[in-house]
């Protein structure tokens, strides 16, 4: 699998929870592309078969040269034996101060999340960014489409903008442009009292549009100051289908799992869950924490109206 060259970055650290498929070479190659040649890659086997291959890779039999001999900064960790593997993976990631957890999954992109899928459990409940990459469940092959752009969904919450730092790092490391998108779904955000008042509807949508453009400009300027090529787009319609329509081949989607529509930390974010399950390309997620301030003045987490990205299903 061929990847374009990644821009150098001082020693990023990437954790790979690996169950034995697809091949370790494929996953390590992807990690090297994302992190650059100076990245430290930690391989964490999650099955006995993966442990055996990691052992062979790190300590080849006499007369053989292990693949790890040609790989710099690769560390093999002990297999997890706990019943709560996602929790332990997050713990391992924190102890090794990793910048990214890379999960290659055979869970089919079917627009619904299997609760037993390790990738889903990690992606929707990790404060450390998680990149989920789907592979074909039969051939174990990854997509050969080269990475071309970072697509970043935002809403009117400061939580969503917590995806911008990892977006910046990936954009500079991979030399990719960034496309910011925000979706307004009037059918979901307008209160019932506005249903029969067309003038009020127009006025409210105009206000939301103005606030959304302001928030997008703020995010654009933040990335542009770091030398990143960035553009933005405001979309109207159902949130999930609008985001899916905005995706192009080669996109990496980057988003937080919780925006203002997901005030409960006890349930998965609906939009993020559908993106992780339904987007065929890589999706990077991280769990946003409640901020002290909001992005769009007058469109914050404490105001009365409903958010821009509430569930649409």
N, C-alpha and C positions, 0 to 999 in steps of 0.2 A: 504494500500500500504506500503510495507516494504522497508526501505532504510538502507544501511550500515551506520555505525556511522561516523559522520563528525569530523574532528580534531578540537579542540578548537581554537578559534581566538577571540581576544578582541573585543567584542561588534560590529560586523558588522551590518549594517542597510539595510533593504530590503523593498522596496515598492511594494505592490501588487495592481495594478489596477484590480478591480474585478467587473464583470457584473452580478454575481449571479450563473454562471455555469463555471466549475464543482463545486462541493461542496466546501465550505470554508475550511472544515477540510482537504480535499485533498491538496488544495493549501498551506495552512499553514504548513502542514506536510512536503511538499516539501521545503518550505522556511526554516523550521527548519533544515532539512537535509543539505541544502546548507550552511546556516549560522551558524549552531551549536546552542546549547542550550542557549548561551549568546546573540544571535542575537536579535535586536529590529526589529519587523515586523510592518510595517504600512499598514493597509488595506484601500484602497481608493475605495469606491463604485462608479460605473459609471452608475448605473441604479437605479430606485426607488425600484425594488425588492431586489437588493443587499443592499441598504440602510436599508430597513426594517429588513433584516436578520442580518446585522451588529448591528443594534440597539438592537435586541433581544439577540444577542450574548453578547453584552457589558452590557446590562441592562435587565436581565431576569425578567419575571413576578414573583410576590410573590410566594414563595414555590418552585421555580425552580432554578436550578443551571446552569448558562450559561456556554457554552464551554470555553469562555474566562477566566472563573475563574480558570481554570486549565492551562492556557497558560500565561507564563510570558512575559513581554515586548511586548505586543500586543497593538497597538494604532489604533483606528478607526477615520478616517478623514471624513470631510463633503463631500458629493457628489458634483462633478463638474457640474456646470450649464452652462458653456461656450459652444459656438459653435465650439471652437477649442480645443477639448479634448486632443489630443496628445501634443499640446503646453503647456496646463495647467498641464498635468501630469509631463512633464519635469520640469516645474516651481516648482511644489510640491516636486519633487525629489531633486531639488537643495536647496530649503528652508530647507528641513529636512536632508540635507547632506547624502543622501543614497549612499550606495556602489553598489547597484544592483537594477534594476527594473525587477520584475518577472512577465511575462505575459503568462497566459495560454490561448490558443486560439483554437477556433473551425474552423478557416480558414483551409480548407483542403490543405494538401501538394500536390499541383498539378503542381509544377514547374513554376507557374506564380503567381504574387502577385496581389491580389485584392487591388486597391488603397484605398478602403473604410475600409480595415482591420486595426483595431487599432494596432494590434501587428506589422504589417508591417510598419506602419507609425512611430511607436516608434523605432523599431529596426534599421531602416535605417537613422535615423536623430537625434540620441541622443548621446551627449558627455559622458553621464553616461552609463555604461554597461547595456545592456538589454538582459535578457535570455528569449527566446521564446520557449515555450513547447507546442507541438501539442497534442490535445486530439481528440478522436473519436467523430465526430459530432453527432452521433446517441446515443451512450452509455455514452458519457462524461467521458470515462475511460482514465486514463493515462497509459502509458506503464509501465509494471512491471519489465522491464529489468534493473538490477542494473547498476549504473554508473561504468565504468571500465577504462576509459581513456579520456584524453583531446586531441583533434585533432586540431592543430593550423596551418592553411594555411598561408604561408608567400610569399612575392614576393620580388622584388629587391628594395623596398621602405622602408624608415624609418617609414612611416606611419603604415605599416603593423606590425612592431615590437612594436607599441604602445599597441598591445594586450598582450604583454608578462607580464606586471605587474598584470593584472587581472588573467591571466593564472597561474602565480605563486601563487597568493592568493588562487585560487580555488584548485590548486594541493595540496598545503599544508593543506588546510582546509579539503579536502575530502580524502587525502591520495592516490591520483591518479597519475599514470605516465603520461608523456606528449609525444606526437608524433608530431614532426614538419614536415610539408610537403611543398615542393615548386614544382611548375609545370613549365616546359618549353615547349611551343608549337611552334616549328620552323615554322610551316605554317603561324602563325600569327605575328611573330616578325621579320622575315627576310624581308628586303626591297626588292622591285621589281628588283633592279639592281643585286641581288644575285641569281635570279631565274635560270639563265642558267650558273652559275659558280659553279660547284660542289666543287671545292677546297675552294672557298671563303665560301661556306655554311659550310663545315666541320670546317674550321678555326673559323668562327663566333660562331657556336654552341659549339665548344670546349671552347672558351672564356667565353661564357655565363654559361656553365657548371662549369667551374672553379670558376667563381664569385659566382654562386649559392651555391656551396659547402662551399665556404668561409663564406658566410652569414649564412648558416645553422650552421656551427661550432661556429660562434660568438654567435648565439642565444642559442645553446646547452650549451656552457660554462657559459653563463649568468644564465641559470636556474640551471645548475649543482652546481654552487657556492652556491645556496640557498638550496642545499640538495634534489633537485627534480630529480627523475628518468626520464631521457629524452633521446629520440632517434630521428633520422631524416631520411627523405627519399626524394630523388629527382626523380620526375616523368616526363615523356615525353608524350605529347599528348594534346588534347583539355582540357582546364583548368577545366571547370565545370564537365565534365564526369570523368576526372581523380580524382578529389576530391571526387566525389560521389562513385567511385570505392574504394577509400581508407577508406571510413567510415565503421566501424564495429558496431555491436549491443553493446550498452552501451557507445558509444562515446558521448562526449559533444564537439561540435565544437566551437572554440573561434576565433574570427577574427575582424579586423576593417572593416568598411564598405567602406573605400576608400583607395586604394593603388595608384600606379603611373598611373594606367589606368583611374582613375576617378579624373581628375584635376578640373573638374567643380563641385562646391559645390551645384549647382542648379539641379543636376540630380542624381538619386539613383545609387549606385554602382551596376553594373550588376552582378558580381560574388556573392557579398553578398546577393543581392536580390534573386538570384536563390537558394542559400543555405538556406536562411530563408524559402523560399516557398517549396523547394523540399526535404530537409533533414527531415526524420521523427523524429529523436531524437532532444534533446535540442540544440539550437544554441545561443551562446552569441555573441553579436555584440556591437561595440561602434564606434562612428564616429571619425576617426583619424584626427588630425590637421596637417597642413603643417609643416614639421620639418625644422630645420636649416641645417641639414646635412643628408647624405644618408647612407644606410647600406653597399651597395656594391660599393666600389670605382670603378669608371668607368661605373657603371650601375645605375646612379642616375636619378633624376626626370628632370634634365635639359639637358641630353645628347640626341643625335639625334635619336637613335634607338627606336623602339617601345618596350613597357614594357613586362614583362613576363606574366602578368595576364590581358591582354586586353580582352574585351568581345569576346566570341566565338560563340555567337548566332546571 
